[in-house]
Amino acid sequence: MRRLSEVGDRLGMTSGDTVRLATETLRALDERGDLQPAIEEVVASFDEGRLLTEVREPMNLYLDRTAVSALAVAVCEACRPNIAVRESNPEPGNTEEPALSATPDESDVGRERPDGETGVPPVQLEHLAHWPERTRDGFPQITLDVRVWWPGLPEWEQATLTAHVSQSLAFSGENFTLLIEQEGDVEPGRANSVWLLERGDLEEDVPVYELRASTWNVGDDDAHRYRFLFASSSPWCEELRDYLATRWISNGKSPSGPDEFDSATLGGDHPPVRPFAELPGKDSVSPRL
């Protein structure tokens, strides 16, 4: 309950409203036994004004729809982690390219397949992200200096993750892009299909997350999937995680990614996350870490 109270407070909910919404979500999860239809039911109750606040006013007068979905995800993960999630299986070999971003510097977005795009009407952009930075075109952005690790690395390495949301030319809604950059890279790696999980089970002093991504280039038979751990104490990591989870659920997909990611556990044999100042060549803590 403490965890849910913290999430509710961050989403602008009172403690009473958090409890009411969590209770309604648990009821729906237990009745449906599946995350997607349960969240659809809760959001429908919210949209229709049937979910009331502690003062008996319709909850949708005070909250955004995405806040409801984000808390519902937290309720499922904290209280019903074994609830099955219905998966959508995109057809392999589909060569239809997604809409290109409206921003000039992103004209090559169509080279990757955004697995999350469906015909579901997207939420208005202004309700999707209230992030601390803006791109040169004024779209929401988060930049995180983090430490990353994947099997084969002897130590955690420094990297920069830059996430932004932008308009799309072909439909009104969001277009998510994540840039992944390490020192020496010719250009940042780009991903549009990204999932983010908290890995509290690793019990590190710094919060650790597992980032999962899928990219698909024209001519490939299958998507290229990869994942890695990153460590960061920035509160914007949770904002990004909630945004991504809500985005996938609103598209009828799992917030943890395709089944292929669950074939093996990442981490457990990783080196400990050392203080940033102890990393080779680093003598200060990054302000965005």
DAVENNOR-V913670 format. One line per field, one symbol per residue. ss: DSSP state (H for helix, E for strand, L for the rest). phi: phi as a letter, one per 30 degrees, with the letter a starting at -180 (. if undefined). psi: psi as a letter, one per 40 degrees, with the letter a starting at -180 (. if undefined). A space follows every 10 residues. Layout:
ss: ???
phi: ???
psi: ???
//
This chain:
ss: LHHHHHHHHH LLLLHHHHHH HHHHHHHHHH HHLEHHHHHH HHHHHHHLLL LELLLLLEHH HLLLHHHHHH HHHHHHHHHL LLLELLLLLL LLLLLLLLLL ELLHHHLLHH HLLLLLLLLL LLLLHHHLLL LLEELLLLLE EEEEEEEEEL LLLLLLEEEE EEEEEELELL LLLLEEEEEE ELLLLLLLEE ELEEEEEELH HHLLLLLEEE EEEEELLLLL LLLEEEEEEE ELLLLHHHHH HHHHHHHHHH LLLLLLLLHH HHHLLLLLLL LLLLLHHHLL LLLLLLLLL
phi: .ddddddddd cicddddddd dddddddddd ddibddddde ddddddddid dcddcicedd dbcdeddddd ddddddddcb dcddcdcccd ddidcddddd dddedbdced dccdeddbdd dddeedcdac cdbbddcice bbcbcbccab ejddbdcdab cbcbcbdcdd adlcbcbbcc bcejddaddb bccbbbbdcd ddhcdcecbc ccbbbbcejd dbdccbaacb cacddddddd dddddddddd cibddcjdee dcdadcjjcd ddddeeddde icbadddcd
psi: dddddddddd efiidddddd dddddddddd ddehdddddd dddddddeee hiieefihde eeiidddddd dddddddddf eehihhihhi hiehehiiii iehdefeede eihgdehaeh hiiideedhg ieiiieeeii ihhhhihiii hdhdiiiiih hhhihiiide ihaihhhhhh hihehdiiih idhhihihge eefidhhhih hhihihihei diihhiiiii hieheedddd ddddddddde efiheeiidd eedihhidei iihiideeih eheihhee.
//
